[in-house]
Every structure is written in structure tokens, then in C-alpha cells.
Amino acid sequence: MKSVSFANFFHLSLNQGVNVLVALVVTPLLYQNLGEAQFGLVGLGLTVVMFLSVLVNYGFHLNGPKRLALTCGDTNKQQALINEIIITKLTLSVVLSLLILIAIYGLNLFIDYSSILALSLVILVGEALYPMFILQGLDKLSILSIGNAISKLFYLIAVVLVIKESKDAKWVNFLFGTTSLVVNLVLLVLVYRKWRLKFYWGNVLIVLLRIRENFQFFLSTIGGHVSVHGGLLILSNFVSDVELGRYNLAQRVAFLLRMIPVFLAQSILQNASRLYDEDISGFNKYLYKAYKGGLVLTFAVGLGFALLSPYIILILGGEYVDYSANVLRILCFIPFFGMLNIANMIKILVAERKEILAKATWITAIFMLVIAMLGSYYFGGYGLAVTLLIAELFSFIVHYLFLKKAAIE
């Protein structure tokens, strides 16, 4: 199990390594070619779409891999589960895309970045076809690493060829979504062929059943996304587009690092689920070792990036931006504070206590929104960066107290 967990973490880290390398090339190109204001609006449009992608995922990334891991190789069960989840996600992506288009062209919302947002909607369809939950549940994340590398390579080439000046801002997220969509579709076809699965359309009742079944996981996912990504939307109301762009430059790095604790959770969830059902003592030992290692790793990463922040910003921005470097010094410790809550999250997921997850996540989200508005209003980006750390610590405390109250050790 250790070798499988390590392999999972390695391939997820390799994924993120590719993302970081591409960001090192793409970010300075976008920042210089688009200008600070348009760069900020591109980031804002991506934030809105990423929030919508949470609705498309509908919490299936939380319990889908676990349920798939417990099918014990039964092809019929795997096939039914995978088809039902994909169909539900596709349905949600189409409905949400239509609603956003109505909001843009019917209600005249999102005026400043309407074209950017409209073209970004292709990301939602790509997200619906993303086979992450399948490959995670089957412990075959090496396939995902290859697909991600190909997708990011094509995205990089497209950015170099297409994005030349500020008016090209509307194409940035579209290129990102299109390359992801094509690669995800190819990966999905390969998965179906490799495991001899058959795709079939379910009926409306199946979709409604899955939506009802995962509603609390869905609520917790929205709350989590609000806590992590809602800050940029709040900040946009209190600072100029230029400052927003400078903040977004630092946030891009920090939120790539933010995925480290998520990767650790994704790497061990399948084995943790099996151990929880078979050997609770072994489960606790397994979780403790992974948790301790994760804390050490994320603190070391945060410290390293804090020391190197001026050079990182210089490379990404093509010039040294003191504001961005200072914000990054704060944000790079988000992975460590986020790692504090991973043990709590694993316990909740393996026990399927989704009601605890939904309550704790939304309490955290509401707390984050309040302090983020105060921090952004009085201190701008610096205030928001500090409040994000406070929100992560608050999340750990709330989840821990709910688990203790439910007597889940």
C-alpha cells in the first residue's frame, strides 16, 4: 500500500510539476503581452469558471474514487458508477453554461470581461469529461500525468502563437479549456477501452438520484471553493485592476502550491478507505505517518518559496514587482495551513459523514467571507492574503471539533 500511495503522490506531484513549469513560461508571456489590467481580468474570469467547475464536479471527486476503489474489480459496478457520474457532470456543465450565457448576453452582467468569460465556458465541458476520479479510484494516475503533460504542452504552444497583445485576452482561458477538453476526451476513450467499459446514456431519474445523493458533498465543495478562491472576487471590488493583476501574479504561484495537501489526500484515500473497513488500528497508523510527512513537506515548501519569492516573481512577471513578492511571502504558507486539516478530511470521507463536512465547510466559508471583506477593504491584497491563512486555521479547528463531537477518532 505504501508503494501505491507513493506512486499516486509521485504522479500527482509530477502533474503539478508540469503545471509549474508551464506557468513559469506562460505567466510572464501573458503578464507582459496583456498588461496588468487585462491579466487581472483573465484571472477573474478563470476564477468564476473554476467556481462553476466545482458545481460540475458536484462532490464526485470526494466520494467517487472511494466508491470505485471498493467495487473490488467488478466491471459492471464500475461501468454503471462511471457512466452515471459522467452523464450527471455533462448535464450540469451544459445547464451552467447556458445560464452564464443568459447572464452575459441577456442580463448584461460581467460587462468588463464578458467575452473572456463566455469563451472560458469550454473549461466546464472539459471538466465534465476529466477522468481524474476514475484513475484515482483505480490507482492508475500515471495515465493522468501523461495526459496533463500533453495538454499543457499544446496550451503553451497555443499561447505563444495566439496571445500577442491586450485584445487577445479573451482567448487565453479558451485555449486552456480547449486543449484540456480534447485531451480529457482522448483519455476517457482510452480508459473505456483499457478496462473494457461500455458507455451508455442513463435516464433522467439516474441523474436526479446522483444529484440528490451527492448534495451534501456538493455543498461542502462549494463552501471549500468559496473559502479558497472567493477572495479574488472580493478583492476585485476594493482595488484597481492593476493591483488585482499584481495580486493574481502571486496567487498563481501560491495556488499551485495549495494543491500539495490535496494531492496527499488523493494519494492515500483509496488505501485509507480499505483499511478503515478492515483494520482501524492500521488505518490510524497509516494516516498518522502520511499526515506527519505532509506537515513537514508543506512547511519546508512554504519556507523555501518565502525566501525565493523575489526571484520567483522576477521570473514570472518578467520584472520585479515588490507588491507581488510580499503577497507571495504570505500566501506560500497556505499549503502548510491547509495540510493541518487533511487528517480530519480523510476521516470524514472514509466514514462518509458528509453532513459534518457540509456544516464545517460552510461555517468556514462564511467566516472567510466576513474577514476577507474586512481585510480587503482596510488592507487590500495584503489583508486578503493574511485572512486566507486565518481561514485555513479556522477550518482545521471547526472540522476537528465536529469530529470530536461525533466521536470519530
Secondary structure, 3 states (H helix, E strand, C coil): CHHHHHHHHHHHHHHHHHHHHHHHHHHHHHHHHHCHHHHHHHHHHHHHHHHHHHHHHCCHHHHHHHHHHCCCCCHHHHHHHHHHHHHHHHHHHHHHHHHHHHHHHCCCCCHHHHHHHHHHCHHHHHHHCCCHHHHHHCCCHHHHHHHHHHHHHHHHHHHHHHCCCHHHHHHHHHHHHHHHHHHHHHHHHHHHHHCCCCCCCCCHHHHHHHHHHCHHHHHHHHHHHHHHHHHHHHHCCCCCHHHHHHHHHHHHHHHHHCHHHHHHHHHHHHHHHHHHHHCHHHHHHHHHHHHHHHHHHHHHHHHHHHHHHHHHHHHHHCCCCHHHHHHHHHHCCHHHHHHCCHHHHHHHHHCCCHHHHHHHHHHHHHHHHHHHHHHHHHHHHHHHHHHHHHHHHHHHHHHHHHHHHCCCC
